[in-house]
Amino acid sequence: MTTVLSPGWAHPVRAAVPPFTEDGLRRVLEKVQRWAPYVDGSLLDDDAAVLDDYSPTEDEVDEHAQRLRGHLMRLVNLAITSRIDERDERVADLVARGREIRSEETPSDHRRAVRHVRQMAWTLNELLELLVTNQCLTEEP
């Protein structure tokens, strides 16, 4: 262990060791520059729009269903690729529920369609919370 004393500092300190080589740092930088978040503000907006006291109109239900299916697909894929579904049974259950509800057709009856999109939104919301809890996402957007 190499110690270096700085002026005005009386305690020995180890010399800093960079965690990567120059090439390693360059690879990390390239990955960070290509990174795209799995979650954006629209996920929470879409979720809130469906779970709010306001009921979506017949014209809005299909659009909400399509958007929620997309969000569910992204979070389910994140849970699977990070293998958190193998370590957390609650996540595994929500992944299964997300796949099931995402593949269901939106009912033609308006009340049933609203119930369907709200079930998707609750599943999405619970999965998001568990992914944050399990540190698959660092924080909610």
Steps between C-alpha positions, in 0.01 A plus 500: 500500500643832392413793719513860398479793737346818372595840640274577796383138525655292777337166420653249255294449186538230236580616152197489270477203267279553196238225469561450125769530242470776243332258257265382773397855582442568129267194477307615806467850353368359172242291686386798704467710186286230332287441810128562471283487811239227530267735678411854412248748632235379257475168685387671819277740307329214317463302821353796687263585216337159529507469880371852561141564607421595141387207284641488148242552227427228245730676253785518753490142629671341198777760498561452873501122456757521221729731697474290818579185303820664376602604852421151634707341226802718586481434874437127455803481271709689755393262778590199286834628367610606849386156630323664792196285423711197600588653838172666597178299483286815503678626189457159334126513573472852358702402192257213439201728563649771277549255215149362542317832521709657226398227257128524578275688260341818630133419566246673277274588795615840633479414873691176449755679284559760773540220756747328266723806453488570873616144570787558256584828674501338847723219376732753339511712816575204728768366266664842480509527880656155537761571233595818687506310831724232346724770353436409138410866462682745722200720565154571375502758222 
